[in-house]
Amino acid sequence: MTDTTPRTTRRTVLGLTGAGIATALAGCLGETTIPAQSSNGNGNGGQSARTYRVTVANLTRGQPFTPPVVVAHKASIELFAVGDPASDAIREIAENGNLGPLGELAESATDVRGAAIGETPLVPTELPASEMFPDWTTLELETDASGGFLSFVSMLIGTNDGFTGLDTVPLPDRVNESRSYFASSYDAGTEMNTELYEDMVPPAQALYGIDGGVDGTGMSNPDLAEDGVITPHSGITGDGDLDPAIYGWDDPAALVQVERIA
């Protein structure tokens, strides 16, 4: 792999989006908040609304994230678990940067009490696109007392099916109370890790300031389908187009700080 001199602009990055990542970015160019769900008759309706300030920071040196999605929910919701097959919502995020299925879940599942989606990709300061995009963002999340848990997911853009996230961690209970969590990186186990630009979402090249001579794809490729389970991600191995010394990372991949505000 040969890196060209970076010439990254916001227009270049957003102009290269494919079908899957375009779906994610289109809904994230302005912050989206999904209000807390209404009562489902289980006695949780009428509990006072709660607002949280959630800050997500990219801690990697070479992996941009898709705009993060954070969800407040009851303990009964599990977005992902190591050793289990990825749900369709997690697969779409991990392979294609497509937040659509997760957004549908947030809107339809009664046990999801609120969600918020970031505005832009989160890009490490070591990458050229950091001149256009931040490496951290703050979201406002609304829920009620029944939604006492937080989950978070972002795609690792320069991978085949990698993502970072938190699943079902407690939200602070008291006003002005805050909690911090480190998020690891995961392999969804749904697509073989070719590490080739042609198999990655198109923004990977743009965010890296590279023209790999291929378009990339925002669609799942059946020929690369992998019937696996979610595992800790092994990182960039150097078998494809990426140099591990530049685009690899060590866990934790992200820092999530959450504070209950008045």
C-alpha positions in Angstrom: 0.0 0.0 0.0 1.3 3.5 -0.9 -0.2 6.5 0.8 -0.7 9.6 -1.4 -0.2 13.1 0.0 -3.3 13.8 2.0 -5.8 16.1 0.2 -8.9 15.5 2.4 -11.8 17.9 2.5 -15.2 17.6 4.0 -16.6 17.5 0.4 -14.3 14.7 -0.5 -15.2 12.6 2.6 -19.0 13.0 2.3 -18.9 12.7 -1.5 -17.4 9.2 -1.4 -20.2 7.8 0.8 -21.8 4.5 -0.4 -25.3 3.2 0.2 -24.8 1.9 3.8 -22.6 4.7 5.1 -24.7 7.3 3.4 -27.7 6.1 5.3 -25.8 6.5 8.5 -24.4 10.0 7.7 -27.6 11.3 6.2 -29.3 10.9 9.5 -26.4 12.2 11.5 -25.3 15.4 9.9 -27.6 17.0 12.4 -27.8 15.5 15.8 -30.9 13.3 16.2 -32.7 12.7 19.5 -35.3 10.0 19.9 -37.5 10.9 22.9 -38.2 8.5 25.7 -40.9 5.9 24.9 -44.4 6.4 26.2 -45.8 4.1 29.0 -46.4 0.5 28.0 -48.7 -0.1 30.9 -46.1 -1.6 33.2 -46.1 1.2 35.7 -43.2 3.1 34.3 -45.2 5.9 32.7 -45.2 9.1 34.6 -41.7 8.7 36.0 -39.9 12.0 35.8 -37.8 12.6 32.7 -34.1 12.5 32.9 -31.4 14.1 30.7 -27.9 12.9 30.3 -24.8 14.5 28.7 -22.9 11.7 27.0 -19.4 12.4 25.6 -17.8 9.8 23.3 -14.1 10.1 22.5 -12.1 8.1 19.9 -9.0 6.8 21.6 -7.4 5.0 18.6 -4.6 6.4 16.5 -5.8 5.1 13.2 -9.5 4.1 13.2 -12.2 6.7 12.5 -15.7 5.9 13.9 -19.1 6.4 12.4 -21.2 9.0 14.2 -21.9 7.3 17.6 -25.4 6.1 18.7 -26.2 6.0 22.4 -29.3 4.3 23.7 -31.0 4.4 27.1 -32.9 1.3 27.9 -34.1 -1.2 30.5 -31.9 -4.1 31.6 -33.9 -6.5 29.3 -32.3 -5.0 26.2 -29.0 -6.4 25.0 -27.5 -4.9 21.9 -24.6 -7.3 21.6 -22.6 -9.9 23.6 -19.2 -11.6 23.0 -19.8 -15.2 22.0 -23.3 -14.5 20.5 -24.1 -14.0 16.8 -24.5 -10.3 15.9 -28.0 -9.1 15.4 -29.0 -7.6 12.0 -28.7 -4.1 13.6 -25.2 -4.7 14.8 -24.2 -6.4 11.5 -25.4 -3.4 9.5 -23.4 -1.0 11.7 -20.3 -3.2 11.8 -20.2 -4.0 8.0 -21.8 -0.9 6.4 -22.1 1.9 8.9 -25.8 1.7 8.5 -27.6 2.9 11.6 -31.1 2.4 10.1 -32.0 -0.9 11.8 -30.7 0.2 15.2 -32.8 3.4 14.8 -35.9 1.3 14.0 -35.2 -0.7 17.1 -34.9 2.4 19.2 -38.2 3.7 17.9 -40.2 0.5 18.1 -38.9 -1.4 21.2 -40.8 -0.3 24.3 -37.9 -1.2 26.6 -35.7 1.4 24.7 -36.5 4.6 26.5 -34.4 7.1 24.4 -31.6 7.4 21.9 -29.3 10.0 20.4 -27.0 10.0 17.3 -23.9 12.1 16.7 -23.4 14.6 14.0 -20.1 13.5 12.3 -17.5 10.8 12.2 -15.0 10.8 15.0 -11.5 10.9 13.5 -8.2 10.5 15.4 -5.9 13.5 15.4 -3.2 11.5 13.6 -5.3 11.2 10.5 -5.6 13.9 7.8 -9.4 14.2 8.1 -9.0 15.3 11.7 -8.8 18.8 10.2 -12.4 18.4 9.2 -13.8 16.2 11.9 -13.4 16.0 15.7 -12.2 13.0 17.7 -14.9 13.4 20.3 -18.5 14.6 20.5 -21.1 15.3 23.2 -24.7 14.1 22.9 -27.8 14.9 24.9 -29.8 11.8 25.8 -33.4 11.9 27.2 -35.0 9.0 29.1 -36.9 8.3 32.3 -36.2 6.4 35.5 -37.1 3.1 33.9 -34.3 3.5 31.3 -31.5 3.1 33.7 -28.9 1.6 31.4 -26.7 2.8 28.5 -25.5 1.1 25.4 -23.2 2.7 22.7 -22.1 1.5 19.2 -19.9 3.0 16.4 -18.4 1.2 13.4 -14.6 1.1 13.0 -14.7 2.5 9.5 -11.4 1.1 8.3 -12.4 -2.5 9.0 -14.6 -5.1 7.3 -17.0 -5.7 10.3 -15.4 -4.1 13.3 -17.1 -1.9 15.9 -16.7 -0.4 19.3 -19.3 -0.3 21.9 -20.7 -0.7 25.4 -23.6 -2.9 26.3 -25.9 -2.3 29.3 -23.8 -0.2 31.6 -25.6 1.7 34.5 -26.5 5.3 34.0 -25.8 7.8 36.9 -28.8 8.1 39.1 -28.3 11.5 40.8 -28.2 14.9 39.2 -24.6 16.0 38.6 -23.4 12.4 39.1 -21.1 11.1 36.3 -19.6 7.8 35.3 -16.8 7.0 32.8 -16.5 3.8 30.8 -13.9 2.4 28.4 -15.2 0.7 25.3 -13.3 -2.2 23.6 -13.3 -3.1 19.9 -15.2 -6.1 18.5 -15.4 -8.2 15.4 -19.0 -8.9 14.5 -18.1 -12.2 13.0 -20.3 -11.5 10.0 -17.7 -10.7 7.3 -14.2 -12.0 6.5 -11.4 -9.5 7.4 -9.8 -8.9 4.0 -8.5 -5.5 5.0 -8.9 -4.4 1.4 -10.3 -1.0 0.4 -12.6 -2.6 -2.1 -14.4 -4.4 0.7 -14.5 -1.4 3.1 -17.1 1.4 3.1 -16.0 4.3 0.8 -15.3 6.9 3.5 -12.4 4.8 4.8 -10.1 6.0 2.0 -11.3 9.6 2.2 -10.9 9.7 5.9 -7.4 8.3 5.6 -6.5 10.8 2.8 -5.8 8.0 0.4 -6.9 7.1 -3.1 -6.7 3.3 -3.3 -8.0 3.2 -6.9 -11.2 1.4 -5.9 -14.7 2.5 -5.0 -15.3 0.5 -1.9 -18.8 -0.7 -0.9 -21.5 0.2 1.5 -23.3 -3.1 0.9 -22.7 -6.5 2.4 -21.0 -9.0 0.1 -22.4 -12.5 0.3 -19.0 -13.9 -0.9 -17.4 -12.6 2.3 -20.2 -13.7 4.6 -18.9 -15.3 7.8 -21.2 -17.3 10.1 -19.4 -16.4 13.3 -20.0 -14.8 16.6 -18.9 -11.5 18.2 -15.3 -11.7 19.4 -12.7 -9.2 20.6 -11.2 -7.6 17.5 -7.7 -8.8 16.6 -6.9 -5.4 15.1 -5.2 -4.7 11.7 -2.9 -7.6 10.7 -1.4 -6.0 7.6 -2.7 -8.7 5.2 -4.5 -6.2 3.0 -4.2 -2.5 2.2 -3.6 -1.1 5.7 -0.3 -0.8 7.6 -0.9 -1.8 11.3 1.7 0.7 12.4 -0.4 3.5 11.1 -4.0 2.3 11.1 -3.9 -0.2 14.0 -5.0 0.4 17.5 -4.9 -0.9 21.1 -7.9 -1.3 23.3 -9.7 0.5 24.8 -10.9 2.1 21.5 -13.3 4.7 23.1 -14.0 6.6 26.3 -17.6 7.3 27.2 -18.4 9.8 29.9 -22.0 10.2 31.0 -23.4 12.8 33.4 -26.9 13.3 34.6 -27.8 17.0 34.2 -30.7 19.0 35.6 
